[in-house]
């Protein structure tokens, strides 16, 4: 690994991308960008590396140093076209601001293979400077906006006049509708699509009900403790204060929407705090009518249909699948990473992304050949194809033991994969 420099990684990835485009005719009209992070076991006091740092951990391991990985993949079977490993404490919007220049460089390698390229990214990457870079780049884009920043769009009534039904390929079981308009966002006029999905609405409503239950349980616990102090059942220890009680209430209402759904009053009563609270049914109804089940998308593809814009944004599931795959312990796993300098984790990430590219290409070839199977299912089937050495004992003295190498029994899918990938040439 010492022989591979960071410059080598960049140049190799560029050459590999160019070869992929030449050999496999990838659909580049829609690319998806996103980031994730992986925790490491690098010691806190190891000063030989600057990339692994503590930050927001998607795996809930804030106690460990982590690395962030940015990935650009094709919507066509999530094949990686660009990646970058960077500091674990860098926010998505900060990294996107710096990476857009490198994405423009990668565009130059792809422009001969497609006329227009649209890049899809999530709202976590949004910033004024970042959008200036995107606008100045040759890419078109589809992104999402933070709903609370655009309350005027959420207030539009969800009726037949404003929201029209849409049909999305691959989402036939979901009930979708959308409102389309234009609005100036990040200094330019954008096409806006506010989507409503019944399935998402039900899921979010269940989540809010669960979080309300948790918040009420915590507030009840605070109330009981304060009541015991006022009744004299607790006399020892540090007396509760208004400031301390308000801090506990703040923690109890930390989940999304709880502060607007639960009305809380903390007052002083004979030198001790008293807590009163109630769930606002009016706020819950307003949240249900205006926010739940909705997403706000924006794009510079003004001529695209509403269905095209919504379908493009939901291509993000492709890169989410890739990240989930890299976090599983079976195939293309990123962890564990036993490295403690900056150069080696970068080489490790390159190897993992290369493995993802190879397995995704195999999966694409299988699907194009009419083999309907998941990537994990394909890898499981391939893992089951083995060479078997059969040893026959000598029948008489002086005769050598005979050996015969053959393949394990294959099912129908394994036989098709074996033939499709030309695995016969690897037999002993």
RADA-V676647 format. One record per backbone hydrogen bond with DSSP energy under -0.5 kcal/mol. NH is the residue of the N-H (numbers start at 0). CO is the residue of the C=O. If there is no record, write none. Layout:
# RADA-V676647
nh = [NH,NH]
co = [CO,CO]
This chain:
# RADA-V676647
nh = [3,4,8,9,10,11,12,13,14,15,16,17,18,19,20,21,22,23,24,27,30,31,32,33,35,37,39,40,45,46,52,57,59,63,65,66,67,68,69,70,71,72,73,74,75,76,77,79,80,81,83,85,87,87,89,92,94,95,96,97,98,99,102,103,104,105,106,107,108,108,109,109,110,112,113,113,117,118,119,120,124,125,130,131,132,133,134,135,136,136,139,141,142,144,146,148,149,152,153,154,155,158,162,163,163,165,167,170,173,175,175,176,177,178,180,182,184,184,187,189,190,191,191,192,193,194,194,195,196,197,200,201,202,203,204,205,206,207,208,209,210,211,212,213,214,215,216,217,218,219,220,221,222,223,224,225,226,227,228,229,230,231,231,232,233,234,244,245,246,247,248,249,250,251,252,253,257,259,260,261,262,262,263,264,266,266,268,271,273,275,277,279,279,280,283,284,285,286,287,288,289,290,291,293,294,295,296,296,297,298,299,300,301,303,308,309,310,311,312,313,314,315,316,317,318,319,320,321,322,323,324,325,326,326,327,327,333,334,337,338,341,344,345,346,347,348,349,350,351,352,353,354,355,356,357,358,359,360,361,362,363,364,365,366,367,368,369,370,371,372,377,378,379,380,381,382,383,383,384,385,387,389,389,390,391,391,392,398,401,403,405,405,407,414,415,416,417,418,419,420,421,422,424,425,426]
co = [0,2,4,5,6,7,8,9,10,11,12,13,14,15,16,17,18,19,20,25,117,72,119,70,68,66,64,336,42,44,65,55,56,60,52,37,85,35,83,33,81,31,78,29,26,74,73,77,71,71,69,67,50,65,86,123,90,91,92,93,94,95,98,99,100,101,102,103,104,105,105,106,106,109,109,110,28,139,30,141,121,122,126,127,128,129,130,131,132,133,116,118,297,295,144,145,146,149,149,150,152,156,158,161,177,175,165,167,170,165,173,195,163,193,191,189,182,187,184,182,298,180,189,296,178,192,294,176,292,174,196,197,198,199,200,201,202,203,204,205,206,207,208,209,210,211,212,213,214,215,216,217,218,219,220,221,222,223,224,225,226,227,228,227,227,232,240,241,242,243,244,245,246,247,248,250,254,256,256,257,260,277,261,275,264,273,271,268,266,264,262,260,277,278,279,280,281,282,283,284,285,286,286,290,194,144,192,294,142,190,140,140,299,300,304,305,306,307,308,309,311,312,313,314,314,315,316,317,318,319,320,321,322,323,323,324,325,325,335,336,47,340,341,342,343,344,345,346,347,348,349,350,351,352,353,354,355,356,357,358,359,360,361,362,363,364,366,365,369,370,373,374,375,376,377,378,379,380,381,383,405,387,403,388,389,401,390,395,391,389,387,403,385,410,411,412,413,414,415,416,418,417,421,422,423]
